[in-house]
Every structure is written in structure tokens, then in C-alpha cells.
Amino acid sequence: MSQQPLRICILENGRTPDDLIDEFGSYPKMIDKWLSPYLPEATFTYLSPVRGEKLPAPDDFDGFILTGSKHSTYERSPWMVGLIALLQQLRQKRIPVFGICFGHQIMADAYGGLNAKSSKGWGVGSQQYNYETPELPGRIASFVFHQDQVQKVPPEATRIGGSAHCENGVFAYSFPAISVQYHPEFSAEYIQALAKKFRGDLLSDYVSANALDSIAHLPVDASPVAKWVADFFRTHCTQ
């Protein structure tokens, strides 16, 4: 039996570095490439709040995905204020939303949590995430690139996963919303390129070298997360 067609909007909150975009593509394209094999009935539309594009109305799409970003939620740029308002509308209308990295953080912000720079510093490379949900394996390695973390869990969120570096790493909400701090859409080649590009700038030599070593020794398979996210949209977009 064929699946019901779904209209999913990917909101671009950050941009791939100019010197890497030709090789790796934009963040929405990475997400599309990662998720579409597991959600073939979906049509993905890309809109870019960070570039100043107008936000859609909640009912324009069946579901939403929020990308990562180099920005921090506490910057409170005008486009972030608009995004928070949209997220609150999505909660009210029970339209499903999935957030990645910055998306995870701004969802927490919109729904009553708190973000800050972590005292644990940068997390870069491959990290082991542990889960407390039957919908995912107990342990999955995932790619990370972040300094900010959710410090206060939103009142309507349940923490269902995390790592030694990031305790509040995966949330499921009491309304149709899930989010992850890591990047299931990133390839090993892209996270390697970031670790090398920002060495000596954003990242210390130690953090960069440790990231590259983790990528080499802790393989990542993002397919279980893709299946989980696909099932989430398939379930909640049709209710």
C-alpha cells in the first residue's frame, strides 16, 4: 500500500562554509539526502530564516525540520524571535517538528528550556549516545559539532538520550516534537573537513586532533535515527 504524500519544510538556520558548500551542499540538502530514502513519500521544501526569507504559516506544511547553525539561541536575532513564535504555533496546532543541533536548542528555548555555553567545552567528532526509548537502539555513535548545550530541560520534554559530553542530547515532547543535539545528516568526510578547517581558530589543536581520532575509531551509522524520524513524521503528519 502506498504511503500518504507528505509536505515537509526544512528551515535553514545556518550555512555551510563557502569553501565547503560545493563539495558537501547546504544543510537542508544534507538532511534531504539522509532522510529521503527512509521517507520517500515526502516532498522537501527548503526555506531560509537565517537568510531573511519569510517564515511559512504553520498550515503550509505537514511537518517541519530545523537545521543546525553556527549561531546561538541567546543572540536573539530577529529571525530567531520569529522562529520561536512559529515553533509555539506548531505546538498549539500539533504540527510535527524535528530539530537538529541549533534546532534542538531553539526548540528547547521556545518551549521553556534554557541554553548556554557548556562548561565541558566543544564537542566535535564522533560520540557515543545512550538511549532510553524502545524506538532506538541502546547505544548509537553520532557526529557532533557544538559548544552550546541545553542546560534546563523544557517542562514538556522528556530526555530520552544523551552522551557523556551532552546529557540533554535527545528530547521527545508531550506534543509532536523530537530533537537531537548531534548531526545525523553529517557525513564523516564533512565533519573531518570542519575539524580541519577550524583547527587553531574555533578549535584547539587538541580538540581537532581528538575529533579526527574519534571519527577514525568510532564508526557512525545514522540509519536507525533516520528510521525513527521517518516513523515520527509518518505517524504524526497523518493524524
C-alpha positions as a Markdown table, in Angstrom:
| # | Residue | x | y | z |
|---|---|---|---|---|
| 1 | Met | 0.0 | 0.0 | 0.0 |
| 2 | Ser | 1.4 | 3.4 | -1.0 |
| 3 | Gln | 2.1 | 6.0 | 1.8 |
| 4 | Gln | 0.2 | 9.3 | 2.0 |
| 5 | Pro | 2.3 | 12.1 | 0.4 |
| 6 | Leu | 3.8 | 14.4 | 3.0 |
| 7 | Arg | 5.0 | 18.0 | 2.6 |
| 8 | Ile | 8.0 | 18.7 | 4.9 |
| 9 | Cys | 9.6 | 22.1 | 5.2 |
| 10 | Ile | 13.3 | 22.2 | 6.1 |
| 11 | Leu | 14.2 | 25.6 | 7.8 |
| 12 | Glu | 17.8 | 26.6 | 7.2 |
| 13 | Asn | 19.2 | 28.3 | 10.3 |
| 14 | Gly | 22.9 | 28.0 | 9.3 |
| 15 | Arg | 25.0 | 27.9 | 6.2 |
| 16 | Thr | 27.7 | 25.5 | 5.1 |
| 17 | Pro | 31.1 | 27.4 | 4.9 |
| 18 | Asp | 31.6 | 28.9 | 1.5 |
| 19 | Asp | 34.7 | 26.8 | 0.8 |
| 20 | Leu | 32.9 | 23.5 | 1.6 |
| 21 | Ile | 29.4 | 24.0 | 0.1 |
| 22 | Asp | 30.3 | 22.9 | -3.5 |
| 23 | Glu | 31.5 | 19.6 | -2.2 |
| 24 | Phe | 29.0 | 18.9 | 0.6 |
| 25 | Gly | 25.9 | 21.0 | -0.2 |
| 26 | Ser | 23.7 | 23.1 | 2.1 |
| 27 | Tyr | 22.4 | 21.8 | 5.4 |
| 28 | Pro | 18.9 | 21.3 | 4.0 |
| 29 | Lys | 20.3 | 19.2 | 1.1 |
| 30 | Met | 22.3 | 17.1 | 3.6 |
| 31 | Ile | 19.1 | 16.4 | 5.6 |
| 32 | Asp | 17.1 | 15.6 | 2.4 |
| 33 | Lys | 19.8 | 13.2 | 1.3 |
| 34 | Trp | 19.9 | 11.5 | 4.7 |
| 35 | Leu | 16.2 | 11.2 | 5.4 |
| 36 | Ser | 14.5 | 10.9 | 2.0 |
| 37 | Pro | 15.4 | 7.2 | 1.5 |
| 38 | Tyr | 13.5 | 6.4 | 4.7 |
| 39 | Leu | 10.6 | 8.8 | 3.9 |
| 40 | Pro | 10.2 | 8.5 | 0.2 |
| 41 | Glu | 6.6 | 9.8 | 0.3 |
| 42 | Ala | 7.8 | 13.2 | 1.5 |
| 43 | Thr | 8.5 | 16.3 | -0.7 |
| 44 | Phe | 11.0 | 18.6 | 1.0 |
| 45 | Thr | 10.9 | 22.3 | 0.6 |
| 46 | Tyr | 13.8 | 24.5 | 1.8 |
| 47 | Leu | 13.2 | 27.9 | 3.4 |
| 48 | Ser | 16.0 | 30.0 | 5.0 |
| 49 | Pro | 15.2 | 32.1 | 8.1 |
| 50 | Val | 18.9 | 32.9 | 8.5 |
| 51 | Arg | 19.0 | 34.4 | 5.0 |
| 52 | Gly | 15.9 | 36.6 | 5.8 |
| 53 | Glu | 13.3 | 34.5 | 4.0 |
| 54 | Lys | 9.8 | 34.8 | 5.2 |
| 55 | Leu | 8.6 | 32.1 | 7.5 |
| 56 | Pro | 5.7 | 30.0 | 6.3 |
| 57 | Ala | 2.4 | 29.7 | 8.0 |
| 58 | Pro | 2.1 | 26.5 | 10.2 |
| 59 | Asp | -0.6 | 25.0 | 8.0 |
| 60 | Asp | 1.5 | 25.4 | 4.8 |
| 61 | Phe | 3.2 | 22.1 | 5.5 |
| 62 | Asp | 2.6 | 18.7 | 7.2 |
| 63 | Gly | 5.8 | 18.9 | 9.2 |
| 64 | Phe | 9.0 | 20.9 | 9.8 |
| 65 | Ile | 12.7 | 20.2 | 10.3 |
| 66 | Leu | 15.1 | 22.7 | 11.8 |
| 67 | Thr | 18.8 | 22.6 | 10.8 |
| 68 | Gly | 21.9 | 23.4 | 12.8 |
| 69 | Ser | 23.6 | 26.8 | 12.8 |
| 70 | Lys | 26.8 | 28.5 | 14.0 |
| 71 | His | 24.6 | 30.9 | 15.9 |
| 72 | Ser | 23.5 | 30.7 | 19.5 |
| 73 | Thr | 19.9 | 31.0 | 20.6 |
| 74 | Tyr | 20.7 | 33.6 | 23.2 |
| 75 | Glu | 21.8 | 36.0 | 20.4 |
| 76 | Arg | 18.1 | 36.6 | 19.9 |
| 77 | Ser | 18.4 | 37.9 | 16.4 |
| 78 | Pro | 15.1 | 39.0 | 14.8 |
| 79 | Trp | 14.9 | 35.8 | 12.7 |
| 80 | Met | 15.2 | 33.7 | 15.8 |
| 81 | Val | 12.4 | 35.6 | 17.5 |
| 82 | Gly | 10.2 | 34.8 | 14.5 |
| 83 | Leu | 11.3 | 31.2 | 14.5 |
| 84 | Ile | 10.4 | 30.9 | 18.2 |
| 85 | Ala | 7.0 | 32.3 | 17.5 |
| 86 | Leu | 6.5 | 29.7 | 14.7 |
| 87 | Leu | 7.5 | 26.9 | 17.0 |
| 88 | Gln | 5.0 | 28.0 | 19.6 |
| 89 | Gln | 2.3 | 28.0 | 16.9 |
| 90 | Leu | 3.4 | 24.5 | 15.8 |
| 91 | Arg | 3.0 | 23.2 | 19.3 |
| 92 | Gln | -0.5 | 24.8 | 19.6 |
| 93 | Lys | -1.6 | 23.2 | 16.3 |
| 94 | Arg | 0.2 | 19.9 | 17.0 |
| 95 | Ile | 2.1 | 20.0 | 13.7 |
| 96 | Pro | 5.2 | 17.7 | 14.0 |
| 97 | Val | 8.7 | 19.2 | 14.2 |
| 98 | Phe | 12.2 | 17.7 | 14.3 |
| 99 | Gly | 15.2 | 19.8 | 15.4 |
| 100 | Ile | 19.0 | 19.2 | 14.9 |
| 101 | Cys | 21.7 | 20.9 | 17.0 |
| 102 | Phe | 20.7 | 24.6 | 16.9 |
| 103 | Gly | 17.2 | 23.3 | 16.1 |
| 104 | His | 17.3 | 21.2 | 19.2 |
| 105 | Gln | 18.4 | 24.2 | 21.2 |
| 106 | Ile | 15.9 | 26.7 | 19.9 |
| 107 | Met | 13.1 | 24.2 | 20.3 |
| 108 | Ala | 14.1 | 23.9 | 24.0 |
| 109 | Asp | 14.2 | 27.7 | 24.2 |
| 110 | Ala | 10.7 | 28.1 | 22.6 |
| 111 | Tyr | 9.3 | 25.5 | 24.9 |
| 112 | Gly | 10.6 | 26.8 | 28.3 |
| 113 | Gly | 14.2 | 25.4 | 28.5 |
| 114 | Leu | 17.5 | 27.2 | 28.7 |
| 115 | Asn | 20.7 | 27.1 | 26.6 |
| 116 | Ala | 24.2 | 28.2 | 27.4 |
| 117 | Lys | 27.8 | 27.6 | 26.5 |
| 118 | Ser | 28.8 | 24.3 | 28.1 |
| 119 | Ser | 31.5 | 24.2 | 30.8 |
| 120 | Lys | 32.6 | 21.0 | 29.1 |
| 121 | Gly | 33.7 | 23.0 | 26.0 |
| 122 | Trp | 33.5 | 21.9 | 22.4 |
| 123 | Gly | 32.1 | 18.6 | 21.4 |
| 124 | Val | 33.5 | 17.6 | 17.9 |
| 125 | Gly | 33.7 | 14.3 | 16.1 |
| 126 | Ser | 32.1 | 11.0 | 16.9 |
| 127 | Gln | 30.4 | 10.4 | 20.3 |
| 128 | Gln | 28.5 | 7.6 | 21.8 |
| 129 | Tyr | 24.9 | 8.4 | 22.6 |
| 130 | Asn | 22.9 | 6.3 | 25.0 |
| 131 | Tyr | 19.1 | 6.0 | 24.7 |
| 132 | Glu | 16.2 | 5.3 | 27.0 |
| 133 | Thr | 13.5 | 4.5 | 24.4 |
| 134 | Pro | 12.4 | 1.3 | 22.7 |
| 135 | Glu | 12.3 | 3.3 | 19.4 |
| 136 | Leu | 16.1 | 3.4 | 19.1 |
| 137 | Pro | 19.0 | 1.0 | 20.0 |
| 138 | Gly | 20.5 | 1.5 | 23.4 |
| 139 | Arg | 23.8 | 2.9 | 22.0 |
| 140 | Ile | 24.4 | 4.8 | 18.8 |
| 141 | Ala | 27.5 | 6.7 | 17.7 |
| 142 | Ser | 26.7 | 10.1 | 16.2 |
| 143 | Phe | 28.6 | 13.1 | 14.8 |
| 144 | Val | 28.7 | 16.3 | 16.9 |
| 145 | Phe | 29.9 | 19.8 | 16.4 |
| 146 | His | 28.7 | 22.2 | 19.2 |
| 147 | Gln | 29.7 | 24.3 | 22.2 |
| 148 | Asp | 26.3 | 25.3 | 23.4 |
| 149 | Gln | 24.0 | 22.9 | 25.2 |
| 150 | Val | 20.5 | 22.8 | 26.7 |
| 151 | Gln | 21.1 | 23.4 | 30.4 |
| 152 | Lys | 17.4 | 23.3 | 31.5 |
| 153 | Val | 15.1 | 20.7 | 30.1 |
| 154 | Pro | 11.7 | 22.2 | 29.0 |
| 155 | Pro | 8.8 | 21.2 | 31.2 |
| 156 | Glu | 7.0 | 19.3 | 28.4 |
| 157 | Ala | 10.1 | 17.5 | 27.2 |
| 158 | Thr | 11.4 | 14.0 | 28.3 |
| 159 | Arg | 15.1 | 13.4 | 27.9 |
| 160 | Ile | 15.4 | 10.1 | 26.0 |
| 161 | Gly | 19.1 | 10.2 | 25.2 |
| 162 | Gly | 22.4 | 11.8 | 25.8 |
| 163 | Ser | 26.2 | 11.4 | 25.9 |
| 164 | Ala | 29.0 | 11.8 | 28.4 |
| 165 | His | 29.6 | 15.2 | 26.9 |
| 166 | Cys | 26.0 | 16.2 | 26.5 |
| 167 | Glu | 23.5 | 14.8 | 29.0 |
| 168 | Asn | 20.5 | 16.7 | 27.5 |
| 169 | Gly | 21.1 | 15.4 | 24.0 |
| 170 | Val | 17.8 | 14.0 | 22.8 |
| 171 | Phe | 14.3 | 15.1 | 23.7 |
| 172 | Ala | 10.8 | 13.8 | 23.0 |
| 173 | Tyr | 7.9 | 16.2 | 23.8 |
| 174 | Ser | 4.4 | 15.7 | 25.0 |
| 175 | Phe | 3.2 | 17.2 | 21.7 |
| 176 | Pro | 4.5 | 16.1 | 18.3 |
| 177 | Ala | 8.2 | 17.2 | 18.6 |
| 178 | Ile | 11.5 | 15.5 | 18.8 |
| 179 | Ser | 15.0 | 16.9 | 18.7 |
| 180 | Val | 18.7 | 15.8 | 18.8 |
| 181 | Gln | 21.9 | 17.7 | 19.7 |
| 182 | Tyr | 24.0 | 15.7 | 17.2 |
| 183 | His | 24.1 | 15.8 | 13.4 |
| 184 | Pro | 22.6 | 12.6 | 11.8 |
| 185 | Glu | 22.8 | 14.3 | 8.4 |
| 186 | Phe | 26.6 | 14.9 | 8.5 |
| 187 | Ser | 29.0 | 12.5 | 6.7 |
| 188 | Ala | 32.4 | 11.5 | 8.1 |
| 189 | Glu | 34.0 | 13.5 | 5.3 |
| 190 | Tyr | 32.2 | 16.7 | 6.2 |
| 191 | Ile | 32.8 | 16.5 | 10.0 |
| 192 | Gln | 36.5 | 15.8 | 9.2 |
| 193 | Ala | 36.6 | 18.9 | 7.0 |
| 194 | Leu | 35.1 | 21.0 | 9.7 |
| 195 | Ala | 37.6 | 19.7 | 12.3 |
| 196 | Lys | 40.5 | 20.6 | 10.0 |
| 197 | Lys | 39.1 | 23.9 | 8.8 |
| 198 | Phe | 38.6 | 25.3 | 12.3 |
| 199 | Arg | 41.7 | 23.9 | 13.9 |
| 200 | Gly | 43.6 | 26.8 | 15.6 |
| 201 | Asp | 40.6 | 29.1 | 15.2 |
| 202 | Leu | 37.4 | 27.9 | 16.9 |
| 203 | Leu | 39.0 | 24.7 | 17.9 |
| 204 | Ser | 42.2 | 24.0 | 19.8 |
| 205 | Asp | 44.8 | 21.6 | 18.3 |
| 206 | Tyr | 43.8 | 19.1 | 21.0 |
| 207 | Val | 40.0 | 19.2 | 20.2 |
| 208 | Ser | 40.6 | 19.0 | 16.5 |
| 209 | Ala | 43.0 | 16.1 | 16.8 |
| 210 | Asn | 40.7 | 14.3 | 19.2 |
| 211 | Ala | 37.8 | 14.8 | 16.8 |
| 212 | Leu | 39.7 | 13.3 | 13.9 |
| 213 | Asp | 40.8 | 10.3 | 16.0 |
| 214 | Ser | 37.2 | 9.7 | 17.2 |
| 215 | Ile | 35.9 | 9.7 | 13.6 |
| 216 | Ala | 38.5 | 7.1 | 12.6 |
| 217 | His | 37.8 | 4.8 | 15.6 |
| 218 | Leu | 34.1 | 5.2 | 16.3 |
| 219 | Pro | 32.0 | 4.4 | 13.2 |
| 220 | Val | 28.7 | 6.2 | 12.8 |
| 221 | Asp | 25.5 | 4.7 | 11.3 |
| 222 | Ala | 22.7 | 7.3 | 11.2 |
| 223 | Ser | 20.1 | 4.9 | 9.6 |
| 224 | Pro | 18.4 | 4.0 | 12.9 |
| 225 | Val | 17.9 | 7.7 | 13.6 |
| 226 | Ala | 16.6 | 8.2 | 10.1 |
| 227 | Lys | 14.1 | 5.4 | 10.6 |
| 228 | Trp | 13.0 | 6.9 | 13.9 |
| 229 | Val | 12.5 | 10.3 | 12.4 |
| 230 | Ala | 10.7 | 8.9 | 9.3 |
| 231 | Asp | 8.3 | 7.0 | 11.6 |
| 232 | Phe | 7.7 | 10.1 | 13.7 |
| 233 | Phe | 6.6 | 12.1 | 10.6 |
| 234 | Arg | 4.7 | 9.3 | 9.1 |
| 235 | Thr | 2.7 | 8.8 | 12.4 |
| 236 | His | 2.0 | 12.4 | 13.3 |
| 237 | Cys | 1.6 | 14.0 | 9.9 |
| 238 | Thr | -1.4 | 11.7 | 9.2 |
| 239 | Gln | -3.2 | 12.2 | 12.5 |
